[in-house]
Amino acid sequence: MDHNTEQKFQELLKNLTEKFQGDGAMDLNSVLFLIGVQEVGHGFRKYSKEEKMNLMHVAICTILEPYGFYKFTENDPDGWPHFEKVKNVPPINLQEQEALLKEAALNYFSENNLVDDLTI
């Protein structure tokens, strides 16, 4: 991952931590969880372990959709979005996967104007 992207992602984490007044430091998984909550639209509440995993899956599909890996198909009756896999992510190592997800998350927040004072 290039230094500029990592710096922007760290700024995103800082802004989100301040916005949500979190006690601990946020990480990529926290960001994915927040994106999933945003996309499902059920707000902050207690989620089961399975729901948390599903929220992160929704987030990954959502942020990778602009890259052509997934396509939104529909919302189910409970409001959960569903996606169809369009193509596989090319074989990349864990660091490259993390870099792709961080870049995609930055694009998501930037394009959706979800953090008012975010300077990315």
C-alpha positions as CSV (number, residue, x, y, z in Angstrom):
1,M,0.0,0.0,0.0
2,D,1.3,3.4,-0.8
3,H,2.1,5.7,2.0
4,N,-0.5,8.3,1.0
5,T,-3.4,5.8,1.1
6,E,-2.2,4.5,4.5
7,Q,-2.0,8.1,5.8
8,K,-5.5,8.8,4.6
9,F,-6.8,5.6,6.2
10,Q,-5.2,6.5,9.5
11,E,-6.9,9.9,9.3
12,L,-10.2,8.2,8.6
13,L,-9.7,6.0,11.7
14,K,-8.9,9.1,13.8
15,N,-12.0,10.9,12.6
16,L,-14.3,8.0,13.1
17,T,-13.0,7.4,16.6
18,E,-13.6,11.0,17.5
19,K,-17.0,11.0,15.8
20,F,-18.2,7.9,17.6
21,Q,-16.3,8.8,20.8
22,G,-14.9,5.4,21.0
23,D,-12.7,4.3,23.9
24,G,-10.5,2.1,21.8
25,A,-8.7,2.6,18.5
26,M,-10.7,1.6,15.4
27,D,-9.3,-0.7,12.8
28,L,-10.3,-2.0,9.4
29,N,-12.8,-4.4,10.8
30,S,-14.5,-1.6,12.8
31,V,-14.7,0.4,9.6
32,L,-16.3,-2.5,7.7
33,F,-18.8,-3.0,10.6
34,L,-19.8,0.7,10.4
35,I,-20.2,0.5,6.6
36,G,-22.4,-2.6,7.0
37,V,-24.5,-0.8,9.6
38,Q,-24.9,2.2,7.3
39,E,-25.9,0.1,4.3
40,V,-28.4,-2.1,6.2
41,G,-29.9,0.9,7.9
42,H,-30.9,-0.7,11.1
43,G,-28.8,1.7,13.2
44,F,-26.7,0.9,16.2
45,R,-28.1,-1.8,18.3
46,K,-27.0,-5.2,19.6
47,Y,-26.1,-7.5,16.8
48,S,-25.6,-11.2,17.1
49,K,-22.2,-12.7,16.1
50,E,-23.8,-13.9,12.8
51,E,-25.3,-10.5,12.1
52,K,-21.9,-8.9,12.7
53,M,-20.4,-11.2,10.2
54,N,-23.2,-10.5,7.7
55,L,-22.7,-6.7,8.2
56,M,-19.1,-7.0,7.4
57,H,-19.9,-9.1,4.3
58,V,-22.4,-6.4,3.2
59,A,-19.7,-3.8,3.7
60,I,-17.1,-5.7,1.6
61,C,-19.6,-6.3,-1.2
62,T,-20.6,-2.6,-1.1
63,I,-17.1,-1.2,-1.2
64,L,-15.9,-3.6,-3.8
65,E,-18.9,-3.1,-6.1
66,P,-17.4,-0.1,-7.8
67,Y,-14.4,-2.3,-8.7
68,G,-16.7,-4.7,-10.5
69,F,-16.4,-7.6,-8.1
70,Y,-20.0,-7.5,-6.9
71,K,-23.3,-6.3,-8.1
72,F,-26.2,-5.3,-5.8
73,T,-29.3,-7.4,-6.6
74,E,-32.0,-6.6,-4.0
75,N,-32.9,-5.9,-0.4
76,D,-34.6,-8.8,1.3
77,P,-37.8,-8.2,3.3
78,D,-35.8,-7.5,6.4
79,G,-33.8,-4.7,4.6
80,W,-30.6,-6.6,4.2
81,P,-28.9,-6.0,0.8
82,H,-27.9,-8.9,-1.3
83,F,-25.1,-9.0,-3.9
84,E,-24.1,-11.3,-6.8
85,K,-20.4,-12.0,-7.3
86,V,-19.5,-10.8,-10.8
87,K,-15.8,-11.8,-10.8
88,N,-13.3,-13.1,-8.4
89,V,-10.7,-10.8,-6.7
90,P,-7.4,-11.7,-8.4
91,P,-5.1,-13.8,-6.2
92,I,-3.4,-11.3,-3.9
93,N,-1.6,-11.7,-0.5
94,L,-3.1,-10.6,2.8
95,Q,-1.3,-7.2,2.7
96,E,-2.6,-6.5,-0.8
97,Q,-6.1,-7.5,0.3
98,E,-5.9,-5.1,3.3
99,A,-4.7,-2.4,1.0
100,L,-7.6,-2.9,-1.4
101,L,-10.1,-2.9,1.4
102,K,-8.6,0.3,2.9
103,E,-8.6,2.1,-0.5
104,A,-12.2,0.9,-1.2
105,A,-13.3,2.1,2.3
106,L,-11.7,5.5,1.8
107,N,-13.5,5.8,-1.6
108,Y,-16.8,4.8,0.1
109,F,-16.6,7.5,2.8
110,S,-15.4,10.1,0.3
111,E,-18.1,9.4,-2.3
112,N,-20.9,9.3,0.3
113,N,-19.7,12.3,2.4
114,L,-20.2,10.3,5.6
115,V,-17.6,12.1,7.7
116,D,-18.1,15.8,7.7
117,D,-14.6,16.9,8.7
118,L,-12.8,14.1,6.8
119,T,-9.9,15.5,4.8
120,I,-9.0,12.7,2.4
